[in-house]
Amino acid sequence: MAIYTLPELPYDYSALAPVISPEIIELHHDKHHAAYVKGANDTLEQLAEARDKDQWGAINGLEKNLAFHLSGHILHSIYWHNMTGDGGGEPLEKDGVGELADAIAESFGSYAKFKAQLSKASATTQGSGWGVLAYEPVSGRLIVEQVYDHQGNVGQGSVPILVFDAWEHAFYLQYKNQKVDFIEAMWNVVNWQDVAKRYAAAKERANNLLLAP
């Protein structure tokens, strides 16, 4: 029985146009995200077989595959909800996301500085990867992470709350090789309500997620 399942999109394929075309959304969700779900389930089955047979010759590759596919599934599951056709702009108190806005200003100096850092981190990720705004539970601050592939180069315990997919499959059909243009356009569909809920949940659960001095 599959452990992981592909979540349904919270909107139709055309909901994020013109920032992201319906064709990209369909391929990205139905093919690429689905492949990470299948990869995670297949790897769990292979690990179960290794345990049953007590054969560990492939353990390094299997553990790496599990991290890759599972992280891809988790990040994409966040990604879809981080966006809305009615999104964009700056998070403001009048929109009910004042706590998030204050945290961004405290952690980065201003919203403009935060936007510049996440944009640059997303656009300059070497090869395939993500730009991520994450809650770091030890300091209680927000940080920007530049994630290689799906799982590399991240601080342990950090909780992603806003993710920008910088893999070519996320934009190439529409933006060609202009990743910078895609990242800039992404700011027009950010769902700050969703990001604020993730921030509040990460703060509330921080002590349960990570025991650290």
DODO-112686 format. One line per 2 residues: number of its first residue (from 1); their letters; for each residue x, y, z of N, C-alpha, C. Coordinates in pm, 1 decimal. Layout:
<sites>
NUM> a> X:Y:Z:X:Y:Z:X:Y:Z | ...
</sites>
This chain:
<sites>
1> ma> 83.5:-119.4:0.0:0.0:0.0:0.0:87.4:124.9:0.0 | 54.2:219.8:-86.9:133.5:342.5:-97.7:122.1:424.4:30.3
3> iy> 234.8:475.1:77.3:237.6:560.9:195.6:204.7:704.8:156.3 | 260.3:747.1:43.3:242.9:885.5:-1.2:150.7:890.5:-122.2
5> tl> 70.0:994.2:-130.0:-22.1:1012.4:-241.7:-7.8:1153.4:-297.5 | -36.9:1166.7:-425.6:-30.2:1297.0:-490.5:-148.9:1381.4:-446.3
7> pe> -124.8:1497.9:-384.9:-237.5:1582.0:-343.1:-302.4:1649.3:-462.9 | -430.3:1676.8:-451.6:-498.0:1750.7:-557.1:-455.6:1896.6:-553.0
9> lp> -456.2:1960.4:-668.0:-428.8:2103.0:-673.0:-541.9:2179.7:-604.0 | -509.3:2290.3:-536.1:-614.3:2369.7:-471.1:-684.4:2464.9:-567.2
11> yd> -657.4:2453.8:-697.3:-715.9:2540.5:-800.1:-704.7:2467.9:-933.3 | -765.1:2521.5:-1037.8:-755.1:2457.0:-1168.0:-625.0:2498.0:-1238.3
13> ys> -596.3:2433.5:-1349.4:-468.5:2453.0:-1416.8:-446.1:2597.6:-1461.2 | -552.0:2669.7:-1486.8:-539.5:2804.9:-1540.4:-537.6:2913.5:-1433.1
15> al> -545.5:2875.3:-1306.7:-565.8:2972.4:-1198.9:-449.7:3069.8:-1182.0 | -328.4:3029.8:-1219.6:-211.5:3114.1:-1196.8:-165.1:3187.2:-1322.8
17> ap> -238.0:3174.2:-1431.6:-205.4:3245.6:-1555.3:-229.6:3394.8:-1534.8 | -148.9:3480.6:-1596.7:-43.5:3450.5:-1693.9:93.9:3423.5:-1632.3
19> vi> 105.6:3428.0:-1499.2:236.8:3406.6:-1437.2:289.1:3267.2:-1467.7 | 203.4:3165.8:-1451.4:239.6:3028.5:-1486.0:128.8:2973.0:-1574.5
21> sp> 165.4:2922.3:-1688.9:67.0:2877.3:-1786.6:-1.8:2748.2:-1741.5 | -124.4:2724.3:-1788.2:-194.4:2599.7:-1755.2:-115.3:2475.7:-1794.8
23> ei> -46.1:2480.4:-1908.0:31.8:2365.0:-1952.9:140.2:2329.1:-1853.6 | 209.3:2430.8:-1800.7:315.3:2404.4:-1703.7:256.7:2346.4:-1575.9
25> ie> 148.7:2404.0:-1527.2:88.3:2353.9:-1403.9:48.5:2207.4:-1419.5 | -12.9:2174.0:-1532.3:-56.5:2035.8:-1554.1:61.5:1939.8:-1557.6
27> lh> 162.9:1972.3:-1635.8:279.9:1885.6:-1644.9:354.6:1877.8:-1512.4 | 369.5:1991.8:-1447.0:445.2:1999.2:-1322.9:379.7:1914.4:-1214.4
29> hd> 250.0:1929.8:-1199.5:178.4:1856.1:-1095.6:156.2:1709.8:-1133.0 | 97.9:1687.3:-1250.6:53.9:1553.0:-1286.4:168.2:1459.4:-1324.6
31> kh> 279.1:1514.0:-1370.8:391.9:1430.9:-1412.8:509.0:1439.1:-1314.7 | 562.2:1560.4:-1293.4:682.7:1573.1:-1211.1:654.8:1544.0:-1063.2
33> ha> 554.2:1610.1:-1006.8:523.9:1583.9:-866.2:483.1:1438.5:-847.3 | 404.2:1386.8:-938.8:362.0:1247.0:-928.9:482.2:1152.7:-930.1
35> ay> 586.0:1188.5:-1004.7:705.3:1104.2:-1010.5:777.5:1100.1:-876.9 | 777.4:1211.6:-803.4:842.2:1212.1:-672.0:762.4:1128.1:-572.6
37> vk> 630.9:1133.2:-582.2:547.6:1050.2:-495.8:575.3:902.9:-522.5 | 577.3:864.8:-648.9:605.4:725.7:-684.9:746.1:685.8:-640.5
39> ga> 841.9:777.2:-659.9:979.1:746.7:-621.8:993.3:722.8:-473.1 | 923.3:802.2:-392.6:929.2:783.8:-247.5:867.8:649.6:-207.4
41> nd> 752.9:616.2:-264.2:688.2:488.8:-232.6:771.5:370.1:-278.9 | 827.0:379.1:-398.6:910.0:269.9:-450.1:1032.9:248.7:-362.1
43> tl> 1092.9:358.4:-317.2:1213.1:346.7:-234.1:1180.2:284.1:-99.2 | 1065.6:319.3:-41.2:1025.4:256.5:84.8:1008.2:105.6:67.3
45> eq> 953.1:63.7:-45.4:938.3:-79.4:-72.4:1073.9:-147.3:-85.1 | 1166.5:-80.7:-150.9:1300.7:-136.5:-167.0:1374.5:-145.7:-33.7
47> la> 1352.1:-48.0:52.7:1413.3:-53.3:185.6:1352.9:-165.9:269.2 | 1222.4:-187.2:255.6:1157.5:-297.2:327.0:1212.8:-431.0:280.0
49> ea> 1235.3:-443.1:151.4:1292.6:-566.0:96.4:1434.5:-587.8:147.8 | 1511.1:-479.9:156.6:1647.8:-490.8:209.1:1646.9:-538.2:354.0
51> rd> 1552.3:-486.7:433.4:1543.1:-530.8:572.4:1504.9:-678.3:581.2 | 1407.4:-717.5:498.7:1361.0:-856.4:503.1:1472.0:-953.6:464.3
53> kd> 1553.6:-914.6:367.9:1660.2:-1002.9:317.6:1793.2:-980.2:388.0 | 1796.1:-875.5:473.0:1920.6:-837.6:540.2:2033.0:-817.6:437.9
55> qw> 1999.6:-747.9:330.4:2094.7:-717.5:223.2:2107.1:-566.0:211.8 | 2225.1:-515.6:240.0:2243.5:-371.4:254.5:2341.6:-312.3:154.8
57> ga> 2367.1:-380.3:45.4:2462.5:-330.0:-52.5:2419.2:-200.1:-117.9 | 2288.3:-176.5:-124.5:2237.1:-56.4:-191.9:2190.6:50.3:-93.3
59> in> 2224.5:36.5:35.2:2167.0:125.0:136.7:2197.5:272.6:111.9 | 2319.3:305.5:70.2:2352.8:447.0:49.6:2267.1:510.2:-59.3
61> gl> 2251.2:439.8:-169.2:2170.0:491.3:-278.1:2023.4:499.6:-241.2 | 1974.7:401.0:-167.2:1833.6:401.6:-128.2:1802.4:516.9:-32.6
63> ek> 1890.8:540.1:63.9:1866.9:650.1:157.8:1870.8:785.3:85.5 | 1962.3:798.6:-9.6:1969.2:921.7:-87.7:1843.1:938.7:-171.4
65> nl> 1797.4:829.6:-233.2:1675.4:837.0:-314.0:1553.9:873.8:-230.0 | 1546.9:819.6:-108.3:1433.8:851.3:-22.4:1433.3:999.4:12.6
67> af> 1549.4:1053.6:48.3:1558.8:1196.1:80.2:1519.7:1281.4:-40.1 | 1565.3:1242.3:-157.5:1538.1:1318.3:-280.0:1389.1:1320.4:-311.9
69> hl> 1329.5:1202.5:-321.2:1189.7:1194.3:-363.2:1094.9:1247.0:-255.4 | 1123.1:1214.5:-129.4:1035.4:1261.1:-23.1:1041.3:1412.9:-9.6
71> sg> 1160.8:1468.7:-17.2:1173.4:1614.1:-10.3:1105.4:1680.0:-129.6 | 1117.6:1619.0:-247.8:1049.4:1672.0:-365.2:899.1:1672.5:-346.3
73> hi> 846.4:1566.8:-288.2:702.1:1558.3:-261.8:659.7:1665.3:-161.2 | 733.7:1680.2:-54.3:696.8:1776.8:50.0:704.9:1919.3:-2.3
75> lh> 813.2:1954.0:-68.9:829.1:2090.5:-118.0:722.9:2125.9:-221.3 | 692.3:2032.5:-310.2:587.8:2060.4:-408.9:450.7:2073.8:-342.5
77> si> 425.2:1995.4:-238.3:297.9:2005.3:-168.0:281.1:2143.0:-104.4 | 391.2:2201.1:-56.5:388.2:2337.5:-4.0:372.7:2437.4:-118.4
79> yw> 446.8:2413.9:-225.5:452.7:2505.6:-339.8:314.8:2538.0:-395.2 | 231.6:2435.8:-415.2:100.4:2460.3:-474.9:16.4:2552.7:-387.2
81> hn> 22.5:2534.3:-257.3:-59.3:2615.7:-166.9:2.6:2752.7:-140.6 | 131.0:2767.7:-167.2:197.8:2897.3:-152.3:155.7:2996.5:-259.7
83> mt> 78.7:2950.3:-359.6:42.9:3036.2:-472.0:-108.6:3048.9:-485.0 | -151.8:3164.5:-535.0:-292.3:3188.1:-563.3:-304.0:3293.9:-671.3
85> gd> -405.7:3283.7:-752.3:-427.9:3382.2:-857.1:-462.3:3519.6:-802.5 | -501.3:3525.6:-675.8:-534.9:3652.9:-611.9:-423.4:3701.9:-520.3
87> gg> -303.5:3648.9:-537.7:-194.5:3679.5:-445.8:-107.1:3795.5:-489.2 | 11.6:3795.8:-434.7:108.2:3898.4:-469.5:107.0:4015.8:-374.1
89> ge> 191.4:4113.1:-405.4:203.0:4230.5:-320.7:286.2:4202.2:-197.7 | 280.2:4292.9:-103.0:356.9:4282.8:20.6:265.2:4238.7:134.0
91> pl> 310.6:4148.8:222.5:227.4:4110.8:336.4:207.2:4229.9:429.5 | 80.3:4258.4:461.4:48.3:4377.1:540.8:-45.0:4341.1:656.0
93> ek> -37.1:4420.1:761.3:-121.1:4395.8:878.7:-269.0:4403.2:844.1 | -306.5:4494.7:754.4:-447.7:4510.7:719.7:-506.0:4388.4:650.2
95> dg> -418.5:4304.5:597.0:-462.7:4181.4:531.5:-461.7:4062.3:626.7 | -433.9:4088.0:754.9:-435.2:3981.6:854.1:-306.4:3901.8:863.7
97> vg> -198.7:3952.5:805.0:-71.3:3880.4:808.9:37.1:3968.6:872.3 | -3.8:4049.7:969.0:89.0:4142.4:1031.3:200.6:4074.9:1107.5
99> el> 171.3:3961.1:1171.8:275.3:3889.4:1247.1:385.7:3841.4:1154.3 | 347.3:3789.3:1039.5:445.8:3746.7:940.5:524.8:3866.6:889.2
101> ad> 457.2:3976.3:859.1:524.3:4096.3:809.1:626.2:4146.8:909.8 | 590.5:4145.3:1037.7:683.1:4189.9:1142.2:804.3:4097.3:1151.5
103> ai> 779.9:3967.9:1139.0:890.1:3870.9:1146.7:985.8:3888.3:1029.9 | 933.7:3915.4:912.1:1018.7:3938.8:795.2:1104.0:4062.7:816.5
105> ae> 1042.3:4170.0:865.5:1117.4:4293.4:888.8:1224.3:4274.0:994.9 | 1191.6:4200.0:1101.4:1288.3:4177.0:1209.0:1403.8:4089.4:1162.5
107> sf> 1373.2:3988.9:1082.8:1475.5:3892.5:1041.4:1563.6:3942.2:928.3 | 1510.1:4029.8:840.9:1584.7:4070.6:721.6:1608.0:4220.7:712.1
109> gs> 1549.2:4297.9:800.0:1566.1:4442.3:795.7:1450.0:4514.0:731.2 | 1392.0:4453.7:629.9:1274.9:4509.1:562.1:1222.9:4405.0:464.2
111> ya> 1099.4:4426.6:418.8:1044.5:4337.2:317.5:1125.2:4343.7:188.8 | 1168.6:4463.8:150.5:1245.1:4480.1:26.0:1374.7:4400.6:31.6
113> kf> 1441.4:4400.7:146.4:1567.1:4326.2:159.8:1541.8:4176.0:156.8 | 1433.7:4133.8:221.4:1396.2:3992.3:216.7:1366.1:3948.6:74.1
115> ka> 1287.3:4027.4:2.9:1250.8:3993.0:-134.5:1374.9:3982.6:-221.9 | 1468.2:4074.4:-203.7:1591.0:4071.0:-283.0:1671.4:3944.5:-254.2
117> ql> 1678.6:3904.2:-126.3:1757.8:3786.2:-90.4:1694.4:3657.9:-142.4 | 1563.3:3643.2:-123.6:1499.1:3520.8:-171.2:1500.3:3514.0:-323.8
119> sk> 1483.2:3626.9:-389.7:1489.0:3629.0:-536.0:1626.3:3586.4:-585.2 | 1730.1:3642.1:-524.3:1866.4:3609.8:-566.8:1899.9:3464.3:-535.3
121> as> 1859.6:3416.3:-417.2:1886.5:3277.1:-381.0:1817.7:3182.0:-477.8 | 1694.9:3214.0:-515.8:1619.7:3127.5:-607.3:1679.7:3128.6:-747.2
123> at> 1713.1:3247.1:-795.3:1758.5:3261.9:-933.5:1900.4:3211.7:-956.0 | 1981.4:3205.6:-851.7:2121.9:3167.8:-868.3:2153.1:3027.9:-816.1
125> tq> 2051.3:2952.9:-776.7:2074.7:2814.9:-735.2:2142.9:2739.1:-848.5 | 2255.8:2678.5:-818.3:2330.6:2607.3:-921.9:2257.8:2479.3:-960.7
127> gs> 2237.0:2461.7:-1090.7:2165.7:2343.3:-1136.9:2019.9:2349.5:-1099.1 | 1970.0:2245.2:-1033.7:1829.6:2236.1:-995.6:1813.5:2261.4:-846.4
129> gw> 1708.1:2331.8:-809.2:1688.3:2357.5:-667.5:1576.1:2454.5:-640.5 | 1577.1:2508.2:-519.1:1469.3:2593.1:-469.5:1526.4:2711.9:-393.4
131> gv> 1448.9:2818.8:-388.2:1470.1:2924.1:-290.5:1362.0:2909.5:-185.0 | 1401.0:2914.3:-57.2:1307.5:2881.6:50.4:1315.5:2983.8:163.0
133> la> 1199.7:3030.5:207.2:1188.4:3104.9:332.0:1149.6:3003.0:438.2 | 1230.6:2994.3:544.3:1208.3:2892.7:645.9:1211.7:2952.4:786.2
135> ye> 1137.4:2889.5:875.5:1143.0:2924.7:1017.2:1251.5:2840.9:1082.6 | 1345.8:2907.4:1147.0:1457.7:2838.6:1212.6:1428.4:2835.6:1362.6
137> pv> 1401.0:2716.8:1420.6:1346.0:2709.8:1556.0:1443.6:2740.2:1668.7 | 1572.6:2727.4:1646.9:1667.8:2754.7:1755.1:1673.0:2903.9:1785.9
139> sg> 1679.9:2986.8:1682.0:1684.1:3132.0:1700.3:1545.1:3194.8:1700.4 | 1447.2:3121.4:1646.7:1312.9:3176.1:1634.4:1300.9:3280.9:1525.8
141> rl> 1394.4:3280.1:1431.8:1394.3:3378.8:1323.9:1362.6:3311.4:1191.3 | 1334.0:3394.2:1092.8:1316.8:3347.2:956.4:1450.8:3353.1:884.8
143> iv> 1477.7:3254.6:800.0:1600.0:3251.6:720.7:1565.6:3216.7:576.5 | 1652.0:3254.5:484.7:1640.1:3212.3:345.5:1740.6:3101.1:321.0
145> eq> 1695.0:2995.3:257.9:1781.5:2882.8:224.1:1782.8:2862.8:72.8 | 1897.4:2821.9:23.7:1914.2:2789.3:-117.6:1928.2:2637.4:-124.2
147> vy> 1823.1:2570.9:-166.0:1817.1:2425.7:-157.6:1864.3:2363.9:-288.7 | 1966.7:2279.8:-281.5:2012.5:2206.8:-399.3:1926.2:2082.8:-418.8
149> dh> 1892.2:2052.1:-546.1:1797.8:1944.6:-575.7:1671.0:1970.6:-493.2 | 1637.5:1879.2:-404.3:1524.3:1900.2:-314.2:1566.7:1900.7:-168.2
151> qg> 1684.2:1846.6:-139.0:1714.7:1817.3:-0.1:1848.4:1870.3:49.3 | 1935.1:1922.6:-36.6:2069.6:1959.6:6.3:2084.0:2103.8:48.9
153> nv> 2178.3:2129.4:139.2:2218.5:2265.0:176.5:2117.9:2334.3:268.1 | 2050.5:2257.8:353.5:1951.1:2316.5:443.2:1993.3:2296.5:588.5
155> gq> 1948.7:2388.4:673.6:1973.6:2376.2:816.7:1878.5:2275.3:878.4 | 1932.0:2183.6:957.0:1848.0:2081.5:1019.5:1746.2:2145.4:1112.4
157> gs> 1621.8:2103.0:1101.5:1516.2:2153.0:1187.2:1441.4:2271.9:1131.8 | 1494.9:2337.1:1028.1:1425.5:2451.9:970.4:1297.3:2404.7:900.8
159> vp> 1194.6:2489.7:906.1:1063.0:2453.6:852.4:1030.9:2545.1:734.7 | 1020.6:2491.4:612.6:989.2:2576.2:496.6:847.0:2629.1:503.5
161> il> 832.3:2760.8:479.0:698.1:2819.7:479.6:664.4:2887.7:347.2 | 766.7:2921.3:268.4:745.8:2976.8:133.8:854.7:2922.1:43.6
163> vf> 815.5:2858.5:-67.1:913.4:2794.2:-154.2:895.9:2841.1:-297.7 | 1007.3:2871.2:-362.8:1011.1:2905.9:-504.9:1082.4:2792.4:-578.7
165> da> 1012.2:2725.8:-665.7:1070.0:2615.3:-742.4:1154.2:2672.2:-856.1 | 1284.2:2643.9:-854.0:1373.9:2695.2:-956.7:1425.7:2584.6:-1048.8
167> we> 1362.2:2467.6:-1045.1:1393.2:2364.4:-1143.5:1341.7:2410.0:-1280.1 | 1409.0:2368.6:-1386.0:1368.1:2413.4:-1519.1:1226.7:2369.2:-1554.4
169> ha> 1183.6:2254.7:-1503.7:1048.9:2208.6:-1539.8:940.9:2302.6:-1487.0 | 975.3:2389.6:-1391.7:878.2:2482.3:-1335.0:851.1:2602.4:-1424.3
171> fy> 939.9:2627.2:-1520.9:924.7:2751.3:-1597.3:967.1:2745.3:-1742.9 | 1042.1:2643.9:-1786.1:1110.8:2651.8:-1914.5:1016.5:2664.2:-2033.6
173> lq> 902.2:2595.5:-2031.7:809.6:2602.4:-2145.6:760.4:2744.8:-2170.1 | 758.1:2825.8:-2067.1:704.1:2961.3:-2076.9:813.0:3068.6:-2075.4
175> yk> 914.1:3051.2:-1991.5:1016.1:3154.3:-1972.8:1149.5:3119.7:-2038.0 | 1155.6:3002.8:-2103.3:1279.9:2955.5:-2164.6:1391.5:2954.0:-2059.1
177> nq> 1505.6:3015.7:-2089.7:1617.5:3013.7:-1993.8:1621.8:3137.8:-1905.1 | 1514.4:3212.6:-1902.9:1511.1:3337.0:-1823.5:1455.9:3309.3:-1683.5
179> kv> 1535.2:3239.2:-1603.9:1492.2:3205.1:-1468.3:1464.9:3329.7:-1384.7 | 1544.9:3432.9:-1403.8:1526.3:3556.9:-1326.9:1387.9:3615.7:-1351.2
181> df> 1342.4:3613.4:-1475.6:1210.1:3666.8:-1507.8:1099.9:3585.2:-1440.4 | 1118.5:3454.3:-1436.6:1020.3:3368.0:-1371.6:1013.3:3396.6:-1221.8
183> ie> 1128.3:3408.1:-1158.0:1129.7:3435.0:-1014.7:1064.2:3569.2:-984.8 | 1090.7:3669.6:-1064.5:1029.8:3800.4:-1042.5:877.4:3791.4:-1058.4
185> am> 833.0:3714.4:-1156.3:688.9:3699.7:-1177.2:622.8:3623.4:-1063.1 | 696.3:3533.8:-1000.2:640.7:3454.1:-891.1:585.9:3539.1:-777.4
187> wn> 644.8:3655.5:-756.1:599.2:3740.5:-646.4:455.3:3787.6:-666.4 | 405.0:3777.1:-789.7:268.5:3820.6:-818.5:162.3:3717.6:-780.2
189> vv> 206.1:3597.9:-742.5:108.5:3493.8:-705.8:132.7:3437.1:-565.9 | 219.1:3499.2:-486.8:244.0:3449.0:-351.9:116.9:3459.6:-267.8
191> nw> 82.5:3351.5:-203.1:-34.9:3345.4:-116.6:11.2:3374.4:26.8 | 10.0:3501.2:66.1:61.9:3539.5:197.6:-23.7:3483.5:310.4
193> qd> -150.7:3458.9:284.7:-233.9:3398.2:387.4:-183.0:3258.1:421.3 | -147.0:3183.2:319.6:-94.0:3048.8:341.5:41.3:3054.8:411.2
195> va> 127.0:3144.8:368.0:259.5:3158.3:429.7:245.7:3195.5:577.2 | 153.6:3286.9:608.1:133.0:3329.2:746.3:84.5:3213.7:833.3
197> kr> -3.7:3130.4:780.9:-51.5:3013.6:856.4:63.0:2916.2:883.2 | 149.6:2897.9:785.1:263.2:2807.7:803.1:361.8:2864.1:905.9
199> ya> 380.1:2994.6:903.9:468.2:3058.7:1001.4:413.4:3040.3:1142.9 | 285.8:3065.7:1161.1:224.7:3051.2:1293.3:233.9:2906.8:1342.6
201> aa> 209.8:2810.8:1253.2:216.5:2669.5:1291.3:359.0:2628.5:1326.2 | 455.9:2677.2:1250.6:596.0:2643.2:1277.1:639.6:2697.0:1413.0
203> ke> 599.3:2819.1:1444.4:632.3:2878.7:1574.9:569.0:2799.3:1688.2 | 444.6:2762.2:1672.1:371.6:2692.9:1777.6:431.5:2556.2:1806.9
205> ra> 480.3:2490.6:1702.9:529.8:2352.9:1717.9:680.4:2345.0:1735.2 | 748.3:2458.0:1739.7:895.1:2457.9:1738.2:953.7:2375.0:1851.0
207> nn> 902.9:2389.3:1972.8:959.8:2318.3:2086.2:937.5:2168.1:2077.1 | 833.0:2127.5:2008.1:806.1:1985.4:1992.2:885.9:1925.4:1877.5
209> ll> 921.0:2009.1:1779.9:992.9:1958.8:1664.1:1141.6:1941.1:1691.2 | 1197.5:2025.9:1774.2:1343.0:2026.9:1788.8:1381.6:2058.5:1931.9
211> la> 1454.5:1967.6:1993.2:1508.6:1991.7:2127.0:1651.8:2040.4:2111.5 | 1673.7:2166.3:2139.5:1807.1:2223.4:2122.9:1825.4:2332.5:2227.5
213> p> 1950.9:2357.9:2269.8:1975.6:2459.3:2371.2:1949.7:2599.7:2316.4
</sites>
